[in-house]
Amino acid sequence: MGHEWRPTWTWETTLEAGDDMKTIELSAYGDESVLGLVERDSLEPPLDGRLRVRVEARDVNPVDLATRAGAMGNIPNRPFPIVLGWDFAGTMIDAGAGLAIGQRVLGMIPWFADDQQQGSYAEEVTVQPGWIAALPDSVAFAAASTMPANGLAALQAVEAAAIQPGDTVLVTGASGAVGGFVTRLLVGRGKTVFAVASNDDEHYVASLGAGQVLKRGAVADLVAAVKRFEPGGVDVVIDTVPLGPQAVAAVKDGGRFVTIQGQRAPGAERGITVTGVRVKTDAKQLAFLVEALAAGRLSTRIAGVIPLEQAGEAHRLVGAGQAGRGKVVLTS
Ligand SMILES: NC(=O)c1ccc[n+]([C@@H]2O[C@H](COP(=O)([O-])OP(=O)(O)OC[C@H]3O[C@@H](n4cnc5c(N)ncnc54)[C@H](OP(=O)(O)O)[C@@H]3O)[C@@H](O)[C@H]2O)c1
């Protein structure tokens, strides 16, 4: 092979299997000080049918803070140290699921369901092929990492709402990650959306295309505001805050109430169907969502990007409401 190119120098180092990877471990339930940086061995085969992903970005979700604080209770089959993190964006270390080594991907770890998995607050994760989708070059890792859990929850909530032609829909928490995606998914289908904005976020929520932007406030005031437009109530409420049972009053008789509070959905009344959503992994839905993000049909907001090593500080900022609007992303 006379055309083969050879360097005139030789490699002085080799990337060895077993290199360390930075990982944020939770050593006990508590405040952000229980999040500690450690070096763990890189993940090595056999991988039990899983694929390794080098994680470039993962977002900080409310469930991470709740889990860290112990508000989710003791996680079954999950002894300390625990590694948090549902969402990730990065590159494939192994080939599989039709994806080559080095392919950019995004995905969601079904964190509660997966008892052998560490979360994405680490430089590498192992994933099942059904948890990931290819990530277009035009979408940055940080933006992509805000999409999986929140986008899938939003899409699955909209699907659960069984929207009919002409339906009116109220979205609570429309300034947030899940609520923002829900709003865009509905507006994209031409639905009449009443969306509740955080204080000073009215302009942002209007920019998502909501027909009526309602101010955040007491739930009774919100219901009264809805009824000024729709005296009998709206056909559907998608409650992403979640505000809970009081918000059912905004639904008309025989309507639908979909809540993001999967385990504690309020009881049915006045013939209203109540559905609680618990997000599920779905590679095809994820591919649909990231394509929509790349095409500008969906958008996401990033409050700040912080190195993974400073996960504790990220939790402190988010918990104190000092991070700003949008998601905080931890980068490797
Ligand atoms: N069931 C599932 O599978 C699943 C999946 C994903 C997420 N979730 C849950 O969904 C919820 C939303 O997640 P997210 O990532 O979208 O959170 P987020 O980005 O923090 O958004 C939450 C939104 O709710 C608003 N909000 C909070 N309290 C409110 C109140 N009392 N009245 C009106 N608005 C209020 C917030 O407004 P401010 O900015 O003004 O506070 C913000 O706009 C979380 O509880 C999360 O754990 C569940």
The ligand as a Gaussian input file, in Angstrom:
#p B3LYP/6-31G(d) Opt

LIG

0 1
 N      -44.005000      12.337000      35.740000
 C      -42.905000      12.392000      35.019000
 O      -42.532000      11.393000      34.399000
 C      -42.121000      13.671000      34.942000
 C      -41.161000      13.862000      33.925000
 C      -40.500000      15.088000      33.843000
 C      -40.780000      16.081000      34.788000
 N      -41.677000      15.814000      35.774000
 C      -42.017000      16.830000      36.783000
 O      -42.636000      17.913000      36.109000
 C      -42.477000      19.096000      36.869000
 C      -41.974000      20.211000      35.957000
 O      -40.649000      19.897000      35.528000
 P      -39.811000      20.958000      34.697000
 O      -38.508000      20.334000      34.384000
 O      -40.649000      21.502000      33.602000
 O      -39.597000      22.091000      35.827000
 P      -39.264000      23.602000      35.606000
 O      -38.516000      23.811000      34.339000
 O      -38.675000      24.057000      36.896000
 O      -40.688000      24.279000      35.402000
 C      -41.665000      24.334000      36.406000
 C      -42.641000      25.446000      36.036000
 O      -43.728000      25.472000      36.973000
 C      -43.848000      26.804000      37.455000
 N      -44.392000      26.795000      38.805000
 C      -43.830000      26.296000      39.916000
 N      -44.660000      26.457000      40.948000
 C      -45.758000      27.103000      40.467000
 C      -46.968000      27.557000      41.045000
 N      -47.222000      27.386000      42.327000
 N      -47.875000      28.162000      40.231000
 C      -47.649000      28.317000      38.930000
 N      -46.510000      27.921000      38.317000
 C      -45.587000      27.318000      39.092000
 C      -42.469000      27.349000      37.431000
 O      -42.524000      28.729000      37.506000
 P      -41.385000      29.595000      38.244000
 O      -40.220000      29.576000      37.283000
 O      -42.000000      30.937000      38.385000
 O      -41.096000      28.935000      39.553000
 C      -41.992000      26.810000      36.087000
 O      -42.492000      27.577000      35.038000
 C      -41.501000      18.733000      38.001000
 O      -42.258000      18.475000      39.158000
 C      -40.845000      17.452000      37.490000
 O      -40.359000      16.652000      38.549000
 C      -42.351000      14.645000      35.864000

